[in-house]
């Protein structure tokens, strides 16, 4: 009896000692991690506390592994897309598909459509030339050979604000500044190819994709080297009345140069290419292109559906497409709060989501869906709470996580930590503006736990390359993190 009693006491004491030992090991491992990260950020360009905010949270053990100024409001740059994509999945669902419809107010007799043809967009950010061609083929397959009326483009599912808040009033033609429109094509850009001719010294060869009368070309470039000071190649765009002109100046020294330029009138551009595709498919059109609202009573001829939202979000978070983010924000506003879709309606839904996480409207500032505006202010705490919420919601977790870039593999993370053996254990969203560099996402750590992290840096004293090295070092430490039990 006494021996059994002593065995029980000895066994209980062993459990107690093991528990204390394990707890000590955990605390020791976390303390070492904190010291390592503190050492990484001891950089001369990050002296001020307000220059950065960091938080790492264990989703497995539900405790904070590291935090520094995590409540500080900072410019998130494209990390704002984490909010847009999260709310889009919540309110629309990963299976949501954007629509583009073709309708008529006329009658089809003997292959002739007596009336107008309406092309209406519902915000599809991924409508490209190939899909527009499919729409035209569907029209042809309805037996339509001639259209007597006009081609009317309807972009009224969105409001008439074509610029995001983060785009300056008179921006250049850069693709990342492309206009927003319910009826859009090819991300509202054209691809311009500049190539060398067979004989140097002449004009370069300029082609535009898609080839369209909406684009005119002004070619003042010179192929090959010329005497005197080298003139830089400049490919730009000017706005005409009902068309855009691609301008080429300077020396073209190498073959195969190409660039994407934003168009000035998305709806007119889309409708022009649409009309040209109709004609290429043998459908005669004698009317004009008009931008107007579709009547209430029309007959739908074709309904085109986009790829699912879950796949489109990969373009938002992996390659950080600003245009798609703004289109998605307006679309969810129009779908849930009624057309027209607006930035404000989309942000209202984002605000409701953040309110459900405990954040009032005064605790952050979001003015767009892409993060292009420097007016945006959010904290690492808020980003972590969004990441936590999406991680614990089984209905959207897979779609949300797969929308993020894989370190060293794809998207804006493709060239970072390429030789790191555990690179695939890091899924994250980048963000870069002048004076702002962000990285937030998920990590699978060595110890088996999963971690949500956010690193926001706002300073002009560090080069972007230096900041990325600091971020890379931090996530490397998090990947290698493990809560170990002591064996002595």
BAMARLO-959228 format. One record per residue (C-alpha): x, y, z; residue number from 1. Coordinates in steps of 0.25 Angstrom, whole numbers, plus 5000, padded with zeros to 4 digits. Layout:
! residues N
east: X, north: Y, up: Z, seq: NUM
...
! end
This chain:
! residues 488
east: 5000, north: 5000, up: 5000, seq: 1
east: 5011, north: 5010, up: 5004, seq: 2
east: 5019, north: 5006, up: 4991, seq: 3
east: 5007, north: 5009, up: 4982, seq: 4
east: 5005, north: 5022, up: 4989, seq: 5
east: 5020, north: 5026, up: 4987, seq: 6
east: 5019, north: 5023, up: 4972, seq: 7
east: 5007, north: 5032, up: 4971, seq: 8
east: 5014, north: 5043, up: 4978, seq: 9
east: 5026, north: 5041, up: 4969, seq: 10
east: 5018, north: 5041, up: 4956, seq: 11
east: 5011, north: 5053, up: 4959, seq: 12
east: 5023, north: 5061, up: 4963, seq: 13
east: 5029, north: 5056, up: 4949, seq: 14
east: 5017, north: 5062, up: 4942, seq: 15
east: 5019, north: 5075, up: 4950, seq: 16
east: 5034, north: 5076, up: 4947, seq: 17
east: 5031, north: 5073, up: 4932, seq: 18
east: 5020, north: 5084, up: 4931, seq: 19
east: 5029, north: 5094, up: 4937, seq: 20
east: 5041, north: 5090, up: 4928, seq: 21
east: 5032, north: 5091, up: 4916, seq: 22
east: 5027, north: 5104, up: 4919, seq: 23
east: 5041, north: 5110, up: 4922, seq: 24
east: 5045, north: 5104, up: 4908, seq: 25
east: 5034, north: 5111, up: 4901, seq: 26
east: 5036, north: 5124, up: 4908, seq: 27
east: 5051, north: 5123, up: 4905, seq: 28
east: 5049, north: 5120, up: 4890, seq: 29
east: 5039, north: 5132, up: 4889, seq: 30
east: 5049, north: 5141, up: 4896, seq: 31
east: 5061, north: 5137, up: 4887, seq: 32
east: 5051, north: 5140, up: 4875, seq: 33
east: 5049, north: 5154, up: 4880, seq: 34
east: 5063, north: 5156, up: 4882, seq: 35
east: 5067, north: 5151, up: 4868, seq: 36
east: 5056, north: 5161, up: 4862, seq: 37
east: 5060, north: 5172, up: 4871, seq: 38
east: 5075, north: 5170, up: 4866, seq: 39
east: 5070, north: 5170, up: 4851, seq: 40
east: 5063, north: 5183, up: 4852, seq: 41
east: 5074, north: 5190, up: 4859, seq: 42
east: 5077, north: 5198, up: 4846, seq: 43
east: 5081, north: 5212, up: 4845, seq: 44
east: 5070, north: 5216, up: 4836, seq: 45
east: 5059, north: 5210, up: 4846, seq: 46
east: 5063, north: 5218, up: 4858, seq: 47
east: 5049, north: 5224, up: 4860, seq: 48
east: 5038, north: 5215, up: 4867, seq: 49
east: 5028, north: 5220, up: 4858, seq: 50
east: 5035, north: 5216, up: 4845, seq: 51
east: 5031, north: 5202, up: 4846, seq: 52
east: 5020, north: 5193, up: 4852, seq: 53
east: 5022, north: 5178, up: 4854, seq: 54
east: 5013, north: 5167, up: 4859, seq: 55
east: 5015, north: 5152, up: 4859, seq: 56
east: 5003, north: 5143, up: 4864, seq: 57
east: 5002, north: 5128, up: 4866, seq: 58
east: 4990, north: 5123, up: 4860, seq: 59
east: 4992, north: 5110, up: 4866, seq: 60
east: 4995, north: 5114, up: 4880, seq: 61
east: 4987, north: 5127, up: 4880, seq: 62
east: 4998, north: 5135, up: 4886, seq: 63
east: 5007, north: 5147, up: 4881, seq: 64
east: 5021, north: 5143, up: 4877, seq: 65
east: 5026, north: 5157, up: 4875, seq: 66
east: 5020, north: 5171, up: 4874, seq: 67
east: 5026, north: 5185, up: 4872, seq: 68
east: 5017, north: 5198, up: 4870, seq: 69
east: 5006, north: 5188, up: 4866, seq: 70
east: 4995, north: 5198, up: 4868, seq: 71
east: 5002, north: 5209, up: 4860, seq: 72
east: 4995, north: 5214, up: 4848, seq: 73
east: 5004, north: 5213, up: 4836, seq: 74
east: 5002, north: 5214, up: 4821, seq: 75
east: 5000, north: 5200, up: 4816, seq: 76
east: 5002, north: 5202, up: 4801, seq: 77
east: 4997, north: 5189, up: 4794, seq: 78
east: 4994, north: 5182, up: 4808, seq: 79
east: 4981, north: 5189, up: 4807, seq: 80
east: 4977, north: 5178, up: 4796, seq: 81
east: 4977, north: 5168, up: 4808, seq: 82
east: 4964, north: 5175, up: 4813, seq: 83
east: 4958, north: 5177, up: 4799, seq: 84
east: 4960, north: 5162, up: 4796, seq: 85
east: 4955, north: 5157, up: 4809, seq: 86
east: 4942, north: 5165, up: 4809, seq: 87
east: 4940, north: 5161, up: 4794, seq: 88
east: 4941, north: 5146, up: 4798, seq: 89
east: 4932, north: 5149, up: 4810, seq: 90
east: 4921, north: 5156, up: 4803, seq: 91
east: 4921, north: 5150, up: 4789, seq: 92
east: 4927, north: 5137, up: 4791, seq: 93
east: 4939, north: 5130, up: 4783, seq: 94
east: 4929, north: 5125, up: 4773, seq: 95
east: 4924, north: 5138, up: 4769, seq: 96
east: 4925, north: 5142, up: 4754, seq: 97
east: 4925, north: 5155, up: 4747, seq: 98
east: 4915, north: 5157, up: 4736, seq: 99
east: 4916, north: 5163, up: 4722, seq: 100
east: 4903, north: 5163, up: 4714, seq: 101
east: 4899, north: 5166, up: 4700, seq: 102
east: 4884, north: 5170, up: 4697, seq: 103
east: 4875, north: 5176, up: 4687, seq: 104
east: 4863, north: 5184, up: 4686, seq: 105
east: 4860, north: 5179, up: 4672, seq: 106
east: 4856, north: 5167, up: 4664, seq: 107
east: 4864, north: 5157, up: 4656, seq: 108
east: 4858, north: 5153, up: 4643, seq: 109
east: 4866, north: 5145, up: 4632, seq: 110
east: 4879, north: 5148, up: 4639, seq: 111
east: 4877, north: 5163, up: 4640, seq: 112
east: 4876, north: 5169, up: 4654, seq: 113
east: 4866, north: 5181, up: 4652, seq: 114
east: 4870, north: 5189, up: 4664, seq: 115
east: 4882, north: 5193, up: 4673, seq: 116
east: 4892, north: 5184, up: 4680, seq: 117
east: 4895, north: 5187, up: 4694, seq: 118
east: 4908, north: 5182, up: 4701, seq: 119
east: 4907, north: 5184, up: 4716, seq: 120
east: 4918, north: 5182, up: 4726, seq: 121
east: 4916, north: 5178, up: 4741, seq: 122
east: 4930, north: 5181, up: 4745, seq: 123
east: 4938, north: 5168, up: 4740, seq: 124
east: 4952, north: 5172, up: 4742, seq: 125
east: 4957, north: 5160, up: 4734, seq: 126
east: 4950, north: 5162, up: 4721, seq: 127
east: 4961, north: 5161, up: 4711, seq: 128
east: 4961, north: 5160, up: 4695, seq: 129
east: 4960, north: 5145, up: 4695, seq: 130
east: 4947, north: 5145, up: 4703, seq: 131
east: 4941, north: 5157, up: 4696, seq: 132
east: 4944, north: 5149, up: 4683, seq: 133
east: 4936, north: 5137, up: 4689, seq: 134
east: 4924, north: 5147, up: 4692, seq: 135
east: 4924, north: 5151, up: 4677, seq: 136
east: 4925, north: 5137, up: 4673, seq: 137
east: 4913, north: 5134, up: 4681, seq: 138
east: 4905, north: 5145, up: 4675, seq: 139
east: 4909, north: 5140, up: 4661, seq: 140
east: 4904, north: 5126, up: 4665, seq: 141
east: 4890, north: 5132, up: 4668, seq: 142
east: 4889, north: 5134, up: 4653, seq: 143
east: 4892, north: 5149, up: 4653, seq: 144
east: 4899, north: 5153, up: 4640, seq: 145
east: 4895, north: 5168, up: 4640, seq: 146
east: 4892, north: 5179, up: 4650, seq: 147
east: 4884, north: 5191, up: 4645, seq: 148
east: 4884, north: 5199, up: 4658, seq: 149
east: 4895, north: 5205, up: 4667, seq: 150
east: 4905, north: 5198, up: 4676, seq: 151
east: 4902, north: 5203, up: 4690, seq: 152
east: 4912, north: 5202, up: 4701, seq: 153
east: 4906, north: 5202, up: 4715, seq: 154
east: 4915, north: 5204, up: 4727, seq: 155
east: 4905, north: 5209, up: 4737, seq: 156
east: 4907, north: 5198, up: 4747, seq: 157
east: 4918, north: 5207, up: 4753, seq: 158
east: 4917, north: 5222, up: 4755, seq: 159
east: 4925, north: 5231, up: 4746, seq: 160
east: 4937, north: 5233, up: 4755, seq: 161
east: 4948, north: 5226, up: 4746, seq: 162
east: 4960, north: 5229, up: 4756, seq: 163
east: 4963, north: 5223, up: 4769, seq: 164
east: 4966, north: 5233, up: 4781, seq: 165
east: 4981, north: 5229, up: 4780, seq: 166
east: 4983, north: 5233, up: 4765, seq: 167
east: 4987, north: 5248, up: 4763, seq: 168
east: 4977, north: 5257, up: 4755, seq: 169
east: 4985, north: 5257, up: 4742, seq: 170
east: 4993, north: 5243, up: 4742, seq: 171
east: 5002, north: 5238, up: 4732, seq: 172
east: 4998, north: 5226, up: 4723, seq: 173
east: 5005, north: 5215, up: 4732, seq: 174
east: 4997, north: 5202, up: 4733, seq: 175
east: 4996, north: 5202, up: 4748, seq: 176
east: 4988, north: 5215, up: 4747, seq: 177
east: 4977, north: 5209, up: 4738, seq: 178
east: 4963, north: 5215, up: 4739, seq: 179
east: 4952, north: 5208, up: 4746, seq: 180
east: 4939, north: 5204, up: 4738, seq: 181
east: 4928, north: 5195, up: 4738, seq: 182
east: 4931, north: 5192, up: 4724, seq: 183
east: 4946, north: 5189, up: 4722, seq: 184
east: 4955, north: 5181, up: 4713, seq: 185
east: 4969, north: 5176, up: 4715, seq: 186
east: 4971, north: 5183, up: 4728, seq: 187
east: 4967, north: 5196, up: 4720, seq: 188
east: 4981, north: 5196, up: 4714, seq: 189
east: 4987, north: 5193, up: 4700, seq: 190
east: 5001, north: 5186, up: 4698, seq: 191
east: 5010, north: 5194, up: 4689, seq: 192
east: 5022, north: 5186, up: 4682, seq: 193
east: 5034, north: 5194, up: 4677, seq: 194
east: 5043, north: 5186, up: 4668, seq: 195
east: 5055, north: 5189, up: 4659, seq: 196
east: 5053, north: 5189, up: 4644, seq: 197
east: 5061, north: 5181, up: 4634, seq: 198
east: 5069, north: 5194, up: 4631, seq: 199
east: 5075, north: 5202, up: 4643, seq: 200
east: 5074, north: 5217, up: 4643, seq: 201
east: 5059, north: 5217, up: 4639, seq: 202
east: 5047, north: 5217, up: 4647, seq: 203
east: 5044, north: 5206, up: 4657, seq: 204
east: 5032, north: 5196, up: 4654, seq: 205
east: 5021, north: 5199, up: 4664, seq: 206
east: 5009, north: 5190, up: 4666, seq: 207
east: 4998, north: 5190, up: 4676, seq: 208
east: 4990, north: 5179, up: 4682, seq: 209
east: 4979, north: 5178, up: 4680, seq: 210
east: 4980, north: 5185, up: 4667, seq: 211
east: 4968, north: 5195, up: 4667, seq: 212
east: 4964, north: 5208, up: 4660, seq: 213
east: 4963, north: 5213, up: 4675, seq: 214
east: 4978, north: 5215, up: 4675, seq: 215
east: 4986, north: 5223, up: 4665, seq: 216
east: 5001, north: 5223, up: 4664, seq: 217
east: 5011, north: 5235, up: 4664, seq: 218
east: 5024, north: 5229, up: 4661, seq: 219
east: 5036, north: 5238, up: 4662, seq: 220
east: 5046, north: 5228, up: 4667, seq: 221
east: 5059, north: 5224, up: 4661, seq: 222
east: 5064, north: 5210, up: 4659, seq: 223
east: 5078, north: 5207, up: 4664, seq: 224
east: 5090, north: 5217, up: 4668, seq: 225
east: 5090, north: 5231, up: 4663, seq: 226
east: 5101, north: 5241, up: 4663, seq: 227
east: 5102, north: 5250, up: 4675, seq: 228
east: 5096, north: 5248, up: 4689, seq: 229
east: 5087, north: 5236, up: 4691, seq: 230
east: 5072, north: 5240, up: 4692, seq: 231
east: 5064, north: 5231, up: 4702, seq: 232
east: 5053, north: 5223, up: 4696, seq: 233
east: 5040, north: 5229, up: 4701, seq: 234
east: 5026, north: 5222, up: 4698, seq: 235
east: 5015, north: 5230, up: 4702, seq: 236
east: 5000, north: 5233, up: 4699, seq: 237
east: 4992, north: 5246, up: 4696, seq: 238
east: 4977, north: 5247, up: 4696, seq: 239
east: 4969, north: 5251, up: 4684, seq: 240
east: 4954, north: 5253, up: 4682, seq: 241
east: 4949, north: 5238, up: 4681, seq: 242
east: 4963, north: 5232, up: 4680, seq: 243
east: 4976, north: 5231, up: 4687, seq: 244
east: 4990, north: 5233, up: 4680, seq: 245
east: 5002, north: 5224, up: 4684, seq: 246
east: 5014, north: 5233, up: 4682, seq: 247
east: 5028, north: 5228, up: 4680, seq: 248
east: 5041, north: 5236, up: 4681, seq: 249
east: 5056, north: 5234, up: 4683, seq: 250
east: 5065, north: 5223, up: 4679, seq: 251
east: 5061, north: 5208, up: 4678, seq: 252
east: 5074, north: 5200, up: 4680, seq: 253
east: 5069, north: 5186, up: 4683, seq: 254
east: 5058, north: 5178, up: 4677, seq: 255
east: 5046, north: 5172, up: 4685, seq: 256
east: 5042, north: 5185, up: 4694, seq: 257
east: 5028, north: 5185, up: 4699, seq: 258
east: 5020, north: 5193, up: 4709, seq: 259
east: 5006, north: 5194, up: 4714, seq: 260
east: 4998, north: 5207, up: 4713, seq: 261
east: 4985, north: 5211, up: 4719, seq: 262
east: 4974, north: 5216, up: 4710, seq: 263
east: 4967, north: 5229, up: 4713, seq: 264
east: 4952, north: 5224, up: 4710, seq: 265
east: 4950, north: 5210, up: 4714, seq: 266
east: 4936, north: 5208, up: 4709, seq: 267
east: 4939, north: 5214, up: 4696, seq: 268
east: 4951, north: 5205, up: 4694, seq: 269
east: 4943, north: 5193, up: 4698, seq: 270
east: 4932, north: 5196, up: 4689, seq: 271
east: 4941, north: 5199, up: 4677, seq: 272
east: 4948, north: 5186, up: 4678, seq: 273
east: 4935, north: 5179, up: 4680, seq: 274
east: 4930, north: 5185, up: 4667, seq: 275
east: 4942, north: 5182, up: 4660, seq: 276
east: 4942, north: 5167, up: 4664, seq: 277
east: 4927, north: 5167, up: 4659, seq: 278
east: 4932, north: 5171, up: 4646, seq: 279
east: 4943, north: 5161, up: 4646, seq: 280
east: 4933, north: 5150, up: 4648, seq: 281
east: 4925, north: 5154, up: 4636, seq: 282
east: 4914, north: 5162, up: 4643, seq: 283
east: 4911, north: 5175, up: 4636, seq: 284
east: 4910, north: 5187, up: 4645, seq: 285
east: 4905, north: 5201, up: 4639, seq: 286
east: 4902, north: 5208, up: 4652, seq: 287
east: 4910, north: 5217, up: 4661, seq: 288
east: 4917, north: 5214, up: 4674, seq: 289
east: 4909, north: 5221, up: 4686, seq: 290
east: 4911, north: 5221, up: 4701, seq: 291
east: 4898, north: 5220, up: 4707, seq: 292
east: 4889, north: 5213, up: 4717, seq: 293
east: 4882, north: 5200, up: 4713, seq: 294
east: 4867, north: 5201, up: 4712, seq: 295
east: 4859, north: 5193, up: 4723, seq: 296
east: 4852, north: 5185, up: 4712, seq: 297
east: 4862, north: 5177, up: 4704, seq: 298
east: 4864, north: 5163, up: 4700, seq: 299
east: 4877, north: 5157, up: 4705, seq: 300
east: 4885, north: 5150, up: 4694, seq: 301
east: 4898, north: 5146, up: 4701, seq: 302
east: 4902, north: 5145, up: 4715, seq: 303
east: 4917, north: 5143, up: 4718, seq: 304
east: 4922, north: 5139, up: 4731, seq: 305
east: 4936, north: 5142, up: 4736, seq: 306
east: 4945, north: 5132, up: 4743, seq: 307
east: 4941, north: 5130, up: 4758, seq: 308
east: 4945, north: 5142, up: 4768, seq: 309
east: 4954, north: 5132, up: 4776, seq: 310
east: 4963, north: 5131, up: 4763, seq: 311
east: 4962, north: 5146, up: 4760, seq: 312
east: 4967, north: 5150, up: 4774, seq: 313
east: 4980, north: 5143, up: 4771, seq: 314
east: 4983, north: 5154, up: 4761, seq: 315
east: 4980, north: 5164, up: 4773, seq: 316
east: 4989, north: 5158, up: 4783, seq: 317
east: 5000, north: 5151, up: 4775, seq: 318
east: 5003, north: 5161, up: 4765, seq: 319
east: 4996, north: 5173, up: 4772, seq: 320
east: 4988, north: 5178, up: 4761, seq: 321
east: 4982, north: 5191, up: 4765, seq: 322
east: 4971, north: 5192, up: 4754, seq: 323
east: 4965, north: 5178, up: 4758, seq: 324
east: 4965, north: 5182, up: 4773, seq: 325
east: 4957, north: 5195, up: 4770, seq: 326
east: 4948, north: 5188, up: 4760, seq: 327
east: 4945, north: 5177, up: 4771, seq: 328
east: 4942, north: 5188, up: 4782, seq: 329
east: 4932, north: 5195, up: 4773, seq: 330
east: 4925, north: 5182, up: 4769, seq: 331
east: 4923, north: 5177, up: 4783, seq: 332
east: 4917, north: 5191, up: 4786, seq: 333
east: 4908, north: 5190, up: 4775, seq: 334
east: 4904, north: 5176, up: 4777, seq: 335
east: 4901, north: 5177, up: 4792, seq: 336
east: 4896, north: 5192, up: 4793, seq: 337
east: 4890, north: 5193, up: 4780, seq: 338
east: 4895, north: 5200, up: 4767, seq: 339
east: 4903, north: 5208, up: 4763, seq: 340
east: 4915, north: 5201, up: 4769, seq: 341
east: 4924, north: 5212, up: 4776, seq: 342
east: 4937, north: 5212, up: 4784, seq: 343
east: 4929, north: 5218, up: 4796, seq: 344
east: 4919, north: 5206, up: 4796, seq: 345
east: 4930, north: 5196, up: 4795, seq: 346
east: 4937, north: 5203, up: 4806, seq: 347
east: 4925, north: 5203, up: 4814, seq: 348
east: 4925, north: 5187, up: 4813, seq: 349
east: 4940, north: 5187, up: 4818, seq: 350
east: 4936, north: 5196, up: 4829, seq: 351
east: 4925, north: 5187, up: 4834, seq: 352
east: 4935, north: 5175, up: 4833, seq: 353
east: 4945, north: 5183, up: 4842, seq: 354
east: 4934, north: 5187, up: 4851, seq: 355
east: 4931, north: 5172, up: 4853, seq: 356
east: 4945, north: 5171, up: 4858, seq: 357
east: 4944, north: 5182, up: 4868, seq: 358
east: 4950, north: 5194, up: 4860, seq: 359
east: 4942, north: 5206, up: 4859, seq: 360
east: 4943, north: 5216, up: 4847, seq: 361
east: 4952, north: 5225, up: 4855, seq: 362
east: 4962, north: 5214, up: 4857, seq: 363
east: 4967, north: 5214, up: 4842, seq: 364
east: 4966, north: 5221, up: 4829, seq: 365
east: 4963, north: 5214, up: 4816, seq: 366
east: 4960, north: 5222, up: 4804, seq: 367
east: 4962, north: 5212, up: 4792, seq: 368
east: 4963, north: 5197, up: 4790, seq: 369
east: 4977, north: 5196, up: 4784, seq: 370
east: 4985, north: 5203, up: 4794, seq: 371
east: 4990, north: 5213, up: 4784, seq: 372
east: 4986, north: 5225, up: 4792, seq: 373
east: 4996, north: 5230, up: 4803, seq: 374
east: 4983, north: 5234, up: 4811, seq: 375
east: 4981, north: 5220, up: 4815, seq: 376
east: 4985, north: 5217, up: 4830, seq: 377
east: 4984, north: 5203, up: 4836, seq: 378
east: 4992, north: 5196, up: 4847, seq: 379
east: 4999, north: 5182, up: 4848, seq: 380
east: 4988, north: 5178, up: 4859, seq: 381
east: 4977, north: 5181, up: 4849, seq: 382
east: 4984, north: 5173, up: 4838, seq: 383
east: 4986, north: 5161, up: 4847, seq: 384
east: 4972, north: 5161, up: 4852, seq: 385
east: 4967, north: 5160, up: 4837, seq: 386
east: 4977, north: 5149, up: 4835, seq: 387
east: 4973, north: 5142, up: 4847, seq: 388
east: 4958, north: 5143, up: 4843, seq: 389
east: 4960, north: 5138, up: 4829, seq: 390
east: 4969, north: 5126, up: 4834, seq: 391
east: 4958, north: 5122, up: 4844, seq: 392
east: 4947, north: 5123, up: 4834, seq: 393
east: 4947, north: 5109, up: 4827, seq: 394
east: 4938, north: 5114, up: 4816, seq: 395
east: 4948, north: 5124, up: 4811, seq: 396
east: 4961, north: 5120, up: 4817, seq: 397
east: 4967, north: 5112, up: 4805, seq: 398
east: 4963, north: 5122, up: 4794, seq: 399
east: 4969, north: 5134, up: 4803, seq: 400
east: 4982, north: 5127, up: 4806, seq: 401
east: 4984, north: 5122, up: 4791, seq: 402
east: 4982, north: 5137, up: 4786, seq: 403
east: 4995, north: 5141, up: 4793, seq: 404
east: 5008, north: 5140, up: 4787, seq: 405
east: 5018, north: 5129, up: 4790, seq: 406
east: 5031, north: 5133, up: 4794, seq: 407
east: 5042, north: 5131, up: 4783, seq: 408
east: 5032, north: 5125, up: 4774, seq: 409
east: 5021, north: 5134, up: 4768, seq: 410
east: 5015, north: 5148, up: 4767, seq: 411
east: 5022, north: 5160, up: 4774, seq: 412
east: 5030, north: 5150, up: 4783, seq: 413
east: 5036, north: 5142, up: 4771, seq: 414
east: 5050, north: 5148, up: 4773, seq: 415
east: 5051, north: 5148, up: 4788, seq: 416
east: 5058, north: 5137, up: 4796, seq: 417
east: 5058, north: 5128, up: 4784, seq: 418
east: 5069, north: 5120, up: 4790, seq: 419
east: 5063, north: 5118, up: 4803, seq: 420
east: 5059, north: 5103, up: 4805, seq: 421
east: 5046, north: 5106, up: 4813, seq: 422
east: 5042, north: 5117, up: 4803, seq: 423
east: 5028, north: 5110, up: 4800, seq: 424
east: 5025, north: 5111, up: 4815, seq: 425
east: 5023, north: 5126, up: 4813, seq: 426
east: 5010, north: 5132, up: 4807, seq: 427
east: 5009, north: 5147, up: 4807, seq: 428
east: 5005, north: 5160, up: 4801, seq: 429
east: 5015, north: 5171, up: 4797, seq: 430
east: 5012, north: 5186, up: 4797, seq: 431
east: 5021, north: 5197, up: 4792, seq: 432
east: 5020, north: 5212, up: 4790, seq: 433
east: 5030, north: 5223, up: 4792, seq: 434
east: 5034, north: 5223, up: 4806, seq: 435
east: 5025, north: 5211, up: 4809, seq: 436
east: 5028, north: 5196, up: 4809, seq: 437
east: 5019, north: 5185, up: 4814, seq: 438
east: 5019, north: 5170, up: 4815, seq: 439
east: 5008, north: 5162, up: 4822, seq: 440
east: 5003, north: 5148, up: 4822, seq: 441
east: 5004, north: 5134, up: 4827, seq: 442
east: 5016, north: 5125, up: 4831, seq: 443
east: 5017, north: 5110, up: 4834, seq: 444
east: 5028, north: 5109, up: 4844, seq: 445
east: 5038, north: 5098, up: 4847, seq: 446
east: 5031, north: 5094, up: 4860, seq: 447
east: 5018, north: 5091, up: 4853, seq: 448
east: 5010, north: 5103, up: 4857, seq: 449
east: 5004, north: 5113, up: 4847, seq: 450
east: 5007, north: 5128, up: 4848, seq: 451
east: 5001, north: 5141, up: 4844, seq: 452
east: 5010, north: 5153, up: 4842, seq: 453
east: 5010, north: 5167, up: 4838, seq: 454
east: 5022, north: 5176, up: 4835, seq: 455
east: 5019, north: 5191, up: 4831, seq: 456
east: 5031, north: 5200, up: 4829, seq: 457
east: 5029, north: 5215, up: 4826, seq: 458
east: 5042, north: 5223, up: 4824, seq: 459
east: 5049, north: 5229, up: 4813, seq: 460
east: 5063, north: 5227, up: 4820, seq: 461
east: 5064, north: 5213, up: 4816, seq: 462
east: 5065, north: 5208, up: 4802, seq: 463
east: 5054, north: 5198, up: 4798, seq: 464
east: 5065, north: 5187, up: 4795, seq: 465
east: 5069, north: 5189, up: 4810, seq: 466
east: 5055, north: 5188, up: 4815, seq: 467
east: 5052, north: 5175, up: 4808, seq: 468
east: 5065, north: 5169, up: 4813, seq: 469
east: 5060, north: 5173, up: 4827, seq: 470
east: 5046, north: 5167, up: 4824, seq: 471
east: 5053, north: 5154, up: 4818, seq: 472
east: 5061, north: 5152, up: 4831, seq: 473
east: 5049, north: 5154, up: 4840, seq: 474
east: 5041, north: 5143, up: 4832, seq: 475
east: 5053, north: 5134, up: 4832, seq: 476
east: 5053, north: 5134, up: 4847, seq: 477
east: 5038, north: 5132, up: 4848, seq: 478
east: 5039, north: 5120, up: 4838, seq: 479
east: 5051, north: 5114, up: 4847, seq: 480
east: 5043, north: 5116, up: 4860, seq: 481
east: 5040, north: 5104, up: 4869, seq: 482
east: 5035, north: 5103, up: 4883, seq: 483
east: 5045, north: 5092, up: 4888, seq: 484
east: 5045, north: 5084, up: 4901, seq: 485
east: 5058, north: 5084, up: 4909, seq: 486
east: 5065, north: 5070, up: 4910, seq: 487
east: 5075, north: 5073, up: 4921, seq: 488
! end
